[in-house]
């Protein structure tokens, strides 16, 4: 493979943006190259989640009302 693809697979470059993330990896994993593809961009995009107060399932904050209505037959 090419150098860039190898760096993505090693975890030196963000797998979605191609940005160098070795410094962030060193803080989290203790090494610049954790040995697997990783994306911090995806983590920043993921919506905030909360636990359903009825069943405890992890759901998106924006979808809690729909979850409660659809699964538990009530309204939030």
Backbone as a printed PyTorch tensor [residue, N CA C, xyz], in Angstrom:
tensor([[[  0.8330,  -1.1800,   0.0000],
         [  0.0000,   0.0000,   0.0000],
         [  0.8770,   1.2430,   0.0000]],

        [[  0.2390,   2.3640,  -0.1440],
         [  0.9580,   3.6310,  -0.1230],
         [  1.2570,   4.0830,   1.3020]],

        [[  2.1100,   5.0810,   1.4130],
         [  2.5070,   5.5880,   2.7190],
         [  1.3180,   6.1440,   3.5090]],

        [[  0.4410,   6.8700,   2.8430],
         [ -0.7020,   7.4710,   3.5300],
         [ -1.6480,   6.3870,   4.0490]],

        [[ -1.9260,   5.3920,   3.2370],
         [ -2.8050,   4.3000,   3.6700],
         [ -2.2010,   3.5610,   4.8620]],

        [[ -0.9070,   3.3260,   4.8200],
         [ -0.2370,   2.6640,   5.9440],
         [ -0.3300,   3.4970,   7.2160]],

        [[ -0.1710,   4.8110,   7.0830],
         [ -0.2450,   5.6890,   8.2560],
         [ -1.6580,   5.7190,   8.8360]],

        [[ -2.6760,   5.6290,   7.9830],
         [ -4.0600,   5.5690,   8.4660],
         [ -4.2900,   4.2660,   9.2130]],

        [[ -3.8180,   3.1540,   8.6470],
         [ -3.9960,   1.8550,   9.2930],
         [ -3.2440,   1.7550,  10.6140]],

        [[ -2.1160,   2.4440,  10.7210],
         [ -1.3420,   2.4430,  11.9630],
         [ -1.9350,   3.3800,  13.0050]],

        [[ -2.7840,   4.3010,  12.5730],
         [ -3.4020,   5.2350,  13.4960],
         [ -2.6900,   6.5620,  13.6000]],

        [[ -1.7220,   6.8440,  12.7280],
         [ -1.0320,   8.1380,  12.7480],
         [ -1.8590,   9.2460,  12.1110]],

        [[ -2.6990,   8.8880,  11.1430],
         [ -3.5670,   9.8550,  10.4820],
         [ -5.0200,   9.4910,  10.7650]],

        [[ -5.8460,  10.5060,  10.9470],
         [ -7.2800,  10.3020,  11.1640],
         [ -7.8510,   9.5940,   9.9430]],

        [[ -8.5980,   8.5150,  10.1510],
         [ -9.0810,   7.7270,   9.0240],
         [-10.1380,   8.4360,   8.1980]],

        [[-10.7720,   9.4770,   8.7200],
         [-11.7840,  10.1910,   7.9480],
         [-11.2520,  11.4770,   7.3330]],

        [[-10.3940,  12.1920,   8.0410],
         [ -9.9210,  13.4820,   7.5380],
         [ -8.5070,  13.4380,   6.9900]],

        [[ -7.7030,  12.4490,   7.3630],
         [ -6.3170,  12.3750,   6.9340],
         [ -5.3950,  13.2640,   7.7440]],

        [[ -5.9320,  13.8970,   8.7760],
         [ -5.1640,  14.7980,   9.6270],
         [ -4.2180,  14.0060,  10.5340]],

        [[ -3.0310,  14.5540,  10.8070],
         [ -2.0800,  13.9220,  11.7160],
         [ -2.6370,  13.9710,  13.1430]],

        [[ -2.7200,  12.8160,  13.7870],
         [ -3.2680,  12.7540,  15.1430],
         [ -2.3170,  12.0590,  16.1170]],

        [[ -1.0470,  11.9310,  15.7330],
         [ -0.0760,  11.2500,  16.5800],
         [  0.0630,  11.8600,  17.9580]],

        [[ -0.0130,  13.1970,  18.0560],
         [  0.1120,  13.8520,  19.3600],
         [ -1.0670,  13.5170,  20.2710]],

        [[ -2.2780,  13.5090,  19.7170],
         [ -3.4560,  13.1440,  20.5080],
         [ -3.3750,  11.6910,  20.9490]],

        [[ -2.9130,  10.8160,  20.0610],
         [ -2.7660,   9.4010,  20.4070],
         [ -1.7840,   9.2160,  21.5470]],

        [[ -0.6840,   9.9740,  21.5140],
         [  0.3430,   9.8420,  22.5530],
         [ -0.2400,  10.1710,  23.9210]],

        [[ -1.1010,  11.1880,  23.9910],
         [ -1.7340,  11.5610,  25.2530],
         [ -2.6860,  10.4620,  25.7390]],

        [[ -3.4090,   9.8350,  24.8200],
         [ -4.4240,   8.8460,  25.1920],
         [ -3.8430,   7.4420,  25.3410]],

        [[ -3.0420,   7.0020,  24.3580],
         [ -2.5590,   5.6240,  24.3180],
         [ -1.1070,   5.4630,  24.7630]],

        [[ -0.3810,   6.5730,  24.9090],
         [  1.0180,   6.4910,  25.2980],
         [  1.9630,   6.2820,  24.1290]],

        [[  1.4490,   6.2180,  22.9370],
         [  2.2530,   6.0630,  21.7260],
         [  1.5810,   6.8270,  20.5960]],

        [[  2.3850,   7.3090,  19.6460],
         [  1.8140,   8.0430,  18.5180],
         [  1.0060,   7.1470,  17.6030]],

        [[  1.3680,   5.8730,  17.5540],
         [  0.7380,   4.9300,  16.6380],
         [  0.1290,   3.7700,  17.4180]],

        [[ -1.1920,   3.8010,  17.7050],
         [ -1.7890,   2.7300,  18.4980],
         [ -1.9240,   1.4010,  17.7540]],

        [[ -1.7450,   1.4060,  16.4270],
         [ -1.7960,   0.1610,  15.6650],
         [ -3.1470,  -0.1850,  15.0860]],

        [[ -4.0680,   0.7480,  15.0950],
         [ -5.3820,   0.5110,  14.5020],
         [ -5.9360,   1.8410,  14.0010]],

        [[ -6.7960,   1.8060,  12.9810],
         [ -7.3800,   3.0530,  12.4590],
         [ -8.2510,   3.7210,  13.5210]],

        [[ -8.1900,   5.0340,  13.5730],
         [ -8.9420,   5.7810,  14.5740],
         [ -9.3820,   7.1010,  13.9710]],

        [[-10.4900,   7.6520,  14.4730],
         [-10.9680,   8.9420,  13.9960],
         [-11.4970,   9.7520,  15.1700]],

        [[-10.8340,  10.8440,  15.4580],
         [-11.3300,  11.7600,  16.4890],
         [-12.4120,  12.6570,  15.9150]],

        [[-12.4110,  12.8420,  14.6110],
         [-13.4510,  13.6420,  13.9550],
         [-14.8140,  12.9890,  14.1590]],

        [[-14.8900,  11.6820,  14.0400],
         [-16.1510,  10.9680,  14.2400],
         [-16.6540,  11.1630,  15.6730]],

        [[-15.7360,  11.1300,  16.6330],
         [-16.1260,  11.3260,  18.0220],
         [-16.6950,  12.7140,  18.2610]],

        [[-16.1510,  13.7130,  17.5770],
         [-16.6550,  15.0760,  17.7430],
         [-18.0250,  15.2510,  17.1040]],

        [[-18.3330,  14.4510,  16.0740],
         [-19.6140,  14.5650,  15.3670],
         [-20.7430,  13.8390,  16.0660]],

        [[-20.4190,  12.8220,  16.8520],
         [-21.4710,  12.0110,  17.4560],
         [-22.3290,  12.8470,  18.3920]],

        [[-23.6220,  12.7150,  18.2790],
         [-24.5250,  13.4900,  19.1250],
         [-24.4690,  13.0220,  20.5720]],

        [[-24.8650,  13.9110,  21.4410],
         [-24.8840,  13.6180,  22.8660],
         [-25.9530,  12.5620,  23.1550]],

        [[-25.6240,  11.6420,  24.0470],
         [-26.5690,  10.5860,  24.4000],
         [-26.9020,  10.6520,  25.8790]],

        [[-28.0350,  10.0650,  26.2230],
         [-28.4810,  10.0150,  27.6020],
         [-29.1430,   8.6650,  27.8360]],

        [[-29.4100,   8.3420,  29.0690],
         [-30.1040,   7.1010,  29.3960],
         [-31.6060,   7.3610,  29.4540]],

        [[-32.3890,   6.4270,  28.9330],
         [-33.8420,   6.5160,  29.0390],
         [-34.2000,   6.3570,  30.5190]],

        [[-35.0200,   7.2460,  31.0560],
         [-35.3750,   7.1410,  32.4760],
         [-36.2370,   5.9200,  32.8060]],

        [[-36.8340,   5.2940,  31.7910],
         [-37.7000,   4.1400,  32.0200],
         [-36.9340,   2.8280,  31.9360]],

        [[-36.1900,   2.6320,  30.8270],
         [-35.5230,   1.3530,  30.6140],
         [-34.0010,   1.4190,  30.7320]],

        [[-33.4360,   2.6250,  30.7650],
         [-32.0020,   2.7780,  30.9130],
         [-31.2200,   2.6670,  29.6210]],

        [[-31.8720,   2.4530,  28.4920],
         [-31.1790,   2.3260,  27.2050],
         [-30.5450,   3.6570,  26.8080]],

        [[-29.3470,   3.6070,  26.1900],
         [-28.6680,   4.8050,  25.7150],
         [-29.3240,   5.2640,  24.4170]],

        [[-29.8160,   6.4820,  24.4140],
         [-30.4580,   7.0570,  23.2370],
         [-29.9430,   8.4770,  23.0380]],

        [[-30.0630,   8.9770,  21.8140],
         [-29.6890,  10.3560,  21.5410],
         [-30.6560,  11.2760,  22.2740]],

        [[-30.1300,  12.3900,  22.7730],
         [-30.9680,  13.3440,  23.4920],
         [-32.1280,  13.7920,  22.6020]],

        [[-31.8340,  14.0480,  21.3290],
         [-32.8730,  14.5000,  20.4010],
         [-33.9230,  13.4230,  20.1330]],

        [[-33.6030,  12.1500,  20.3440],
         [-34.5400,  11.0720,  20.0560],
         [-35.2130,  10.4700,  21.2730]],

        [[-34.9810,  11.0440,  22.4580],
         [-35.5560,  10.4850,  23.6840],
         [-37.0830,  10.4930,  23.6510]],

        [[-37.6540,  11.5650,  23.1670],
         [-39.1240,  11.6500,  23.1090],
         [-39.6920,  10.5720,  22.1810]],

        [[-39.0710,  10.3940,  21.0030],
         [-39.5310,   9.3740,  20.0600],
         [-39.3580,   7.9800,  20.6480]],

        [[-38.2300,   7.7260,  21.3040],
         [-37.9880,   6.4310,  21.9370],
         [-39.0590,   6.1300,  22.9730]],

        [[-39.3490,   7.1090,  23.8120],
         [-40.3460,   6.9130,  24.8630],
         [-41.7070,   6.6120,  24.2610]],

        [[-42.0820,   7.3360,  23.2320],
         [-43.3790,   7.1320,  22.5870],
         [-43.4430,   5.7600,  21.9070]],

        [[-42.4100,   5.4190,  21.1350],
         [-42.4290,   4.2010,  20.3380],
         [-42.2400,   2.9340,  21.1620]],

        [[-41.3670,   2.9770,  22.1340],
         [-41.0370,   1.7690,  22.8870],
         [-41.9220,   1.5970,  24.1140]],

        [[-42.2160,   2.6880,  24.7850],
         [-42.9380,   2.5900,  26.0510],
         [-44.4070,   3.0220,  25.9510]],

        [[-44.8160,   3.4550,  24.7620],
         [-46.2200,   3.7710,  24.5360],
         [-46.7140,   5.0040,  25.2420]],

        [[-45.8310,   5.8980,  25.5690],
         [-46.2430,   7.1310,  26.2450],
         [-45.6550,   8.3280,  25.5690]],

        [[-45.7680,   9.4510,  26.2170],
         [-45.1590,  10.6700,  25.6890],
         [-44.1490,  11.1830,  26.7060]],

        [[-43.1570,  11.8880,  26.2110],
         [-42.0800,  12.3750,  27.0840],
         [-42.5080,  13.5820,  27.8570]]])
